[in-house]
Amino acid sequence: MRSAAALLVAVLATLVVAASARAAVTAAPVVQLPDYTKADAPSAVDEQVPVTFTFTPPVFSPTSAMDSQSSALRSFDGGGSLTGTMTAGAGVLSTLPYNGHQYLVTVSACENADTLGCFGITATREGNDITRIDASPPAGTVAINDGAPFTNRPDVTLTMAATDPLIAGIPGSSSGVSQYALDEDGDGSFPCATFGDSSGCARSFAPSLPFTLSGGDGIKSVGVVFGDGAREGTAPCVGRFCVRLPAPILGNASPVVTASILLDTTRPTAVVTQDRFAVSRGGSVALDSAASVDPGSASGVDPTRAIWDFHDGSAPVTATRVSHVFTRTGTFVGTLTIRDRAGNLSDPRSFAVTVTEPPGSAGAGGGSAVGIAGTAAFSLRSIHVSAHYAASRLRGTVLFTGTSTAAGPLGVEIRRTSNGRRLALVHLPALAIGDFRRSVRLPSNLVPGSYRLALVGPGGALSCTLRLTAPREGVASSARLRGRVARFVMAARPTAGLRRSLSVRWSEGGHLLAVEHASAGRTIHAALPEKVLLRRGTLSATLRAGKTVVGTATRRVR
């Protein structure tokens, strides 16, 4: 046996030799690979693909002719029969692995390599890492606003879907979709500049993102390329000056997919085939919006979205053509509003419908407002007249509804003609900006006929023709009693059927004195019989048409 001293000398000699062998490799090679390494797509599923790995070479100090480095590639999942060693250049390693398989890449450095390279030398410094080869691109789709054909806003949403399928069914071979790049102007290019247009640079994948269409109205296209998680193996950047710059798709890139949409921001124009109507109460009006147009780079009028608002208390109706029955008298200013297929709303187009009582139906008389003219900072949607006569006295109101774009005082003028003497002026509550509803009581002494009714407010006046209709018994404009003779001046004569049933009833203090037949005419006279004696009190002469009171004349008897 060797002595303890001899054994110690041998061990120390061995350590010295080992130490001297390691001393020449002062920095081991650095192999830092991505989880999935990008490669050119193979022409067949089972074909090997050329791959270049980049690593940081080892450092030998001092250098000598004995400096050596070796490399090896080992399959983890049966990815083909590979050579055990490969030649490693100054930081570049090229090989032919199989697509979809996982490998251990090893680079070793040593002094005086044997026939197996550095792997047979105990004094070896090495670096290694695991990666999987991915040479297959992903595939995806893109849609603008979920595939809508039109939009009226340049701000849209891109919806993207992409997949990176398994390679030949190998588990874990999909690197997943991690990036996308945009062709924002649809010209087929994906610019990616450090300074300037970087719209085509790679971005982290997201299923949707806001996007603004460029330019004016017209067809807009957007192109998208998707990138998977594979990366080229590059030497790692170390130090404080590593800066991440904009870059194009880094992984395998999908084929370009595109989506298009028509940008239409122009309002359509609503057109009503006829804009003025006159009907009797209970009558119908037929309206048609088919002549409406959508100018410019148009999406076209949407025929299912024409909205008719008659402003007569009924609900709006949506249809291209409508037939509407008016059950109230008055002048109603309705509106037609249309939309195009992109959703642009037209300005309202007005139409006026004047509704009157049917001939002979107004037993107590009535009224209507016809036509609206003038300019002002407010507009009218409807004018409704409620009027009847009782004993030749008018009981009526006019209701105005509309909207105003300015605030200010409001009044109503009534004249016989546009330039005639003003018969009445009524001040109404002032207008505020927005919708309004105002009513005015008509003077009780207005007799049947036509008047000019003007609504005077902010920015001007709007006027219409007020028509008051006499009742069947007619209307007396004046009634006078002088002595024993009564005189009635008729503004409107009774209907022919009542003219033979005119009478004057004389009474005093509530006691009936006499009843005399009266002849029909513009002026009706009646005298109290001479045989009737009068006492002190109030004498009354009441003109009747049948059983209906037309008017009464009175005087005090002393």
CORZI-V849282 format. One record per residue. N is the residue number from 1. PHI is phi in degrees with one decimal (* if undefined). Layout:
{{N & PHI} {N & PHI}}
This chain:
{{1 & *} {2 & -71.4} {3 & -71.9} {4 & -59.5} {5 & -65.8} {6 & -63.8} {7 & -63.8} {8 & -64.2} {9 & -63.9} {10 & -64.2} {11 & -62.1} {12 & -62.2} {13 & -64.5} {14 & -62.7} {15 & -62.3} {16 & -63.3} {17 & -62.3} {18 & -63.2} {19 & -63.5} {20 & -66.7} {21 & -69.8} {22 & -74.3} {23 & -61.0} {24 & -73.8} {25 & -100.8} {26 & -91.0} {27 & -142.1} {28 & -71.8} {29 & -64.1} {30 & -110.5} {31 & -111.9} {32 & -127.9} {33 & -105.5} {34 & -69.1} {35 & -60.1} {36 & -128.1} {37 & -101.5} {38 & -75.4} {39 & -146.9} {40 & -67.3} {41 & -64.7} {42 & -76.3} {43 & -84.6} {44 & -138.3} {45 & -62.1} {46 & -95.7} {47 & -88.2} {48 & -74.1} {49 & -120.7} {50 & -72.7} {51 & -133.1} {52 & -117.4} {53 & -100.2} {54 & -112.4} {55 & -139.9} {56 & -89.3} {57 & -63.4} {58 & -72.5} {59 & -114.7} {60 & -104.9} {61 & -150.6} {62 & -75.4} {63 & -77.2} {64 & -155.9} {65 & -69.5} {66 & -92.3} {67 & -61.8} {68 & -141.5} {69 & -144.0} {70 & -136.0} {71 & -138.5} {72 & -146.8} {73 & -128.8} {74 & -124.8} {75 & -77.2} {76 & -95.3} {77 & -135.8} {78 & 73.7} {79 & -84.0} {80 & 89.0} {81 & -93.8} {82 & -119.3} {83 & -67.1} {84 & -68.8} {85 & -130.8} {86 & -140.9} {87 & -77.1} {88 & -106.5} {89 & -84.3} {90 & -76.3} {91 & 93.1} {92 & -130.2} {93 & -131.4} {94 & -111.9} {95 & -157.4} {96 & -127.5} {97 & -82.9} {98 & -102.8} {99 & -62.7} {100 & 92.2} {101 & -97.2} {102 & -104.6} {103 & -137.8} {104 & -100.5} {105 & -104.7} {106 & -125.7} {107 & -122.8} {108 & -119.1} {109 & -130.4} {110 & -159.5} {111 & -108.4} {112 & 58.6} {113 & -63.4} {114 & -93.4} {115 & -67.3} {116 & -95.3} {117 & 81.9} {118 & -70.1} {119 & -68.4} {120 & -95.2} {121 & -101.5} {122 & -71.9} {123 & -88.7} {124 & -116.9} {125 & -108.3} {126 & -140.0} {127 & -131.0} {128 & -150.7} {129 & -160.4} {130 & -108.6} {131 & -147.9} {132 & -119.7} {133 & -81.9} {134 & -133.2} {135 & -114.2} {136 & -109.7} {137 & -77.9} {138 & -80.9} {139 & -142.8} {140 & -161.2} {141 & -136.8} {142 & -138.5} {143 & -137.3} {144 & -103.5} {145 & 49.8} {146 & 59.1} {147 & 88.9} {148 & -62.3} {149 & -77.9} {150 & -137.2} {151 & -151.1} {152 & -108.9} {153 & -131.2} {154 & -69.6} {155 & -82.9} {156 & -127.0} {157 & -122.7} {158 & -92.4} {159 & -110.8} {160 & -120.3} {161 & -136.6} {162 & -150.8} {163 & -134.5} {164 & -124.6} {165 & -68.3} {166 & -61.3} {167 & -88.4} {168 & 53.3} {169 & 73.5} {170 & -74.2} {171 & -59.2} {172 & 75.8} {173 & -84.4} {174 & -88.4} {175 & -86.0} {176 & 79.0} {177 & -91.0} {178 & -125.0} {179 & -138.7} {180 & -149.3} {181 & -135.5} {182 & -111.1} {183 & -101.0} {184 & -70.3} {185 & -103.0} {186 & 69.2} {187 & -94.1} {188 & 89.2} {189 & -111.3} {190 & -126.0} {191 & -66.5} {192 & -141.6} {193 & -106.4} {194 & -62.9} {195 & -126.1} {196 & 107.8} {197 & -77.0} {198 & -115.6} {199 & -63.8} {200 & -93.3} {201 & -70.9} {202 & -69.5} {203 & -130.0} {204 & -65.2} {205 & -65.1} {206 & -142.7} {207 & -68.0} {208 & -153.2} {209 & -157.5} {210 & -71.6} {211 & -149.9} {212 & -113.8} {213 & -68.9} {214 & -93.0} {215 & 74.5} {216 & -89.2} {217 & -63.2} {218 & 138.6} {219 & -75.8} {220 & -117.6} {221 & -122.0} {222 & -131.4} {223 & -108.5} {224 & -136.8} {225 & -119.7} {226 & -104.3} {227 & -123.1} {228 & -89.8} {229 & -85.6} {230 & -71.4} {231 & -139.7} {232 & -74.4} {233 & -75.2} {234 & -126.0} {235 & -64.9} {236 & -65.7} {237 & -89.3} {238 & -124.7} {239 & 111.6} {240 & -79.4} {241 & -101.1} {242 & -75.4} {243 & -118.3} {244 & -88.2} {245 & -99.4} {246 & -57.4} {247 & -142.7} {248 & -72.5} {249 & -53.3} {250 & -92.6} {251 & -90.1} {252 & -66.9} {253 & -95.9} {254 & -76.6} {255 & -61.2} {256 & -70.4} {257 & -116.9} {258 & -129.7} {259 & -142.4} {260 & -131.0} {261 & -152.7} {262 & -93.6} {263 & -88.4} {264 & -134.0} {265 & -109.4} {266 & -89.9} {267 & -67.9} {268 & -75.8} {269 & -117.4} {270 & -80.3} {271 & -131.4} {272 & -104.4} {273 & -61.6} {274 & -144.4} {275 & -116.2} {276 & -137.1} {277 & -137.8} {278 & -137.3} {279 & -139.1} {280 & -83.8} {281 & -56.1} {282 & 93.5} {283 & -84.1} {284 & -116.4} {285 & -126.0} {286 & -96.7} {287 & -127.8} {288 & -138.1} {289 & -109.1} {290 & -63.8} {291 & -83.3} {292 & -62.7} {293 & -131.8} {294 & -128.6} {295 & -78.3} {296 & 76.5} {297 & -75.3} {298 & -91.7} {299 & -84.4} {300 & 96.4} {301 & -66.1} {302 & -87.9} {303 & -66.7} {304 & -89.5} {305 & -125.4} {306 & -85.0} {307 & -110.9} {308 & -106.3} {309 & -119.5} {310 & -88.1} {311 & 55.0} {312 & -114.1} {313 & 95.3} {314 & -89.8} {315 & -75.7} {316 & -59.1} {317 & -123.6} {318 & -110.6} {319 & -174.9} {320 & -69.8} {321 & -125.0} {322 & -136.5} {323 & -130.5} {324 & -121.0} {325 & -97.7} {326 & -100.0} {327 & -105.9} {328 & -121.8} {329 & -84.2} {330 & 136.2} {331 & -108.2} {332 & -116.7} {333 & -99.2} {334 & -84.4} {335 & -134.6} {336 & -112.0} {337 & -127.6} {338 & -121.8} {339 & -125.5} {340 & -94.3} {341 & -68.1} {342 & -84.0} {343 & 99.8} {344 & -70.8} {345 & -100.0} {346 & -75.9} {347 & -69.0} {348 & -64.6} {349 & -107.4} {350 & -89.2} {351 & -144.9} {352 & -113.2} {353 & -126.0} {354 & -99.6} {355 & -113.8} {356 & -118.2} {357 & -69.0} {358 & -61.8} {359 & -55.5} {360 & 79.2} {361 & -94.6} {362 & -86.8} {363 & -60.8} {364 & -104.7} {365 & 82.6} {366 & -176.1} {367 & -156.3} {368 & -153.6} {369 & -114.7} {370 & -121.4} {371 & 72.7} {372 & -133.5} {373 & -136.2} {374 & 108.7} {375 & -129.9} {376 & -163.5} {377 & -86.2} {378 & -139.6} {379 & -132.8} {380 & -108.8} {381 & -96.4} {382 & -156.6} {383 & -129.1} {384 & -116.1} {385 & -106.0} {386 & -118.3} {387 & -150.8} {388 & -156.9} {389 & -109.6} {390 & -133.5} {391 & 53.3} {392 & 66.6} {393 & -107.5} {394 & -79.6} {395 & -122.2} {396 & -156.5} {397 & -137.2} {398 & -122.0} {399 & -106.6} {400 & -109.4} {401 & -128.6} {402 & -178.0} {403 & -141.6} {404 & -127.4} {405 & -100.5} {406 & -145.8} {407 & -98.8} {408 & 163.4} {409 & -67.0} {410 & -141.8} {411 & -146.0} {412 & -123.1} {413 & -112.0} {414 & -125.3} {415 & -133.7} {416 & -69.1} {417 & -132.7} {418 & -58.4} {419 & -109.2} {420 & -77.0} {421 & -65.4} {422 & -75.0} {423 & -89.4} {424 & -157.2} {425 & -137.1} {426 & -121.0} {427 & -90.6} {428 & -109.6} {429 & -55.8} {430 & -60.7} {431 & -87.1} {432 & -110.9} {433 & -69.4} {434 & 123.1} {435 & -71.4} {436 & -141.5} {437 & -146.2} {438 & -133.9} {439 & -130.3} {440 & -133.6} {441 & -85.4} {442 & -78.4} {443 & -58.1} {444 & -70.9} {445 & -92.1} {446 & -71.1} {447 & -96.2} {448 & -56.3} {449 & 148.3} {450 & -108.1} {451 & -134.8} {452 & -100.1} {453 & -108.2} {454 & -120.4} {455 & -101.6} {456 & -104.4} {457 & -153.2} {458 & -57.4} {459 & 79.8} {460 & 141.9} {461 & -141.9} {462 & -118.4} {463 & -125.8} {464 & -148.2} {465 & -97.1} {466 & -95.3} {467 & -115.3} {468 & -107.8} {469 & -105.1} {470 & -73.6} {471 & -76.8} {472 & -63.9} {473 & -81.0} {474 & 84.0} {475 & -135.9} {476 & -92.4} {477 & -79.8} {478 & -153.0} {479 & -141.1} {480 & -132.2} {481 & -128.3} {482 & -121.8} {483 & 61.7} {484 & -111.1} {485 & -121.6} {486 & -103.5} {487 & -131.6} {488 & -117.8} {489 & -99.4} {490 & -92.3} {491 & -78.2} {492 & -143.9} {493 & -76.9} {494 & -62.2} {495 & -65.6} {496 & -56.0} {497 & -70.4} {498 & -106.6} {499 & -68.5} {500 & -87.0} {501 & -113.5} {502 & -80.3} {503 & -150.5} {504 & -121.6} {505 & -103.9} {506 & -100.1} {507 & -146.4} {508 & -142.2} {509 & 58.9} {510 & 86.3} {511 & -102.5} {512 & -71.0} {513 & -102.3} {514 & -167.5} {515 & -129.5} {516 & -121.4} {517 & -68.2} {518 & -124.2} {519 & -91.0} {520 & -74.6} {521 & 179.3} {522 & -66.0} {523 & -123.1} {524 & -114.7} {525 & -111.1} {526 & -149.2} {527 & -121.5} {528 & -75.7} {529 & -52.9} {530 & -66.4} {531 & -71.5} {532 & -83.1} {533 & -89.2} {534 & -105.9} {535 & -113.9} {536 & -70.5} {537 & 150.5} {538 & -106.8} {539 & -96.3} {540 & -126.9} {541 & -123.9} {542 & -111.6} {543 & -85.8} {544 & -124.5} {545 & -114.7} {546 & 69.6} {547 & -98.8} {548 & -96.0} {549 & -74.2} {550 & -94.7} {551 & -174.6} {552 & -135.8} {553 & -115.1} {554 & -134.8} {555 & -156.6} {556 & -89.7} {557 & -100.7} {558 & -113.5}}
